[in-house]
């Protein structure tokens, strides 16, 4: 996966798993373990885990292109790798179908992959022209459908909340005005409208960055999928199992941080002036590190796409998974 920021020369960079050594260290594979790479992509985490111990790995990806490319890898991994098409938010349903009730480790690398950005025909990149698509599963409503049919208010909300774009209203207004003449079908067509509405910032980030991020997250329901994935991991991990999640921007990291804080009992105590509250469900995770792990300066120099990455990791306790209103 990669950060939301993109540069025109990104197609020259190979896919490099971010925080790879740190993820492997957090998951600590041991002979006999069963692990899940919930965002399989090019299989970087899966192969690294397989190299560390005699384990079995199940790679999950919602992108049919990643699944097709991954079909060549199981043979090279001595049959210890199985690739499953689906969403990581459904991993606790997909793994039992493969005869696996509990797993010892789960890796999640949130966001869009380098390969998806670098393929202009997928429509994720504002740096090269392609169809305005952005669908990871290559089905359902596309980004073009959203920008051509959503109201100005809806677009502004998407761009503001999912792209953290302070000029969201200005961008939405420009999109609606432009589509009256010509419906949006291409990435550069949209990027140029955004660039005409928002000036380039002093940090050199393309004005289209935040809007493209917002549309991508909206089209693929990425934050909803992340929430479902964390809950599925809680149900699927065996006691003592490990969870490692790599995120690339504040929206994703906030979801992971909040989930792990709640599930580890690391939330602020209520005010002593309020009535005493009944104890909640037992913690289902303990934090491996209280602070997020960032990539080293050396990794950022070698792979600029790692700059905004953060890793959070936790250990599954033996407590029952939480459900609405309490423990299961």
Secondary structure, DSSP 4 states (H G I P E B T S, - for coil): ---S---TTGGGSPP--TTHHHHHHHH---TT-EEEESS-TTSHHHHHHHHHSS-EEEEEES-HHHHHHHTTHHHHTTT-EEEEES-GGGHHHHHHHTT-S-EEEEEEE-S--HHHHH-GGG---SSS--BS---SSS-S--HHHHHHHS-HHHHHHHHHHHH--TTHHHHHHHHHHHHHHS---BHHHHHHHHHHHSPPPTT---TTHHHHHHHHHHHHTHHHHHHHHHHHHHHHEEEEEEEEEEE-SHHHHHHHHHHHHHHTT-SPPPPTTSPP----PPPSEEES-SSPEE--HHHHHH-GGGTT-EEEEEEE-SSPPEETTEE-
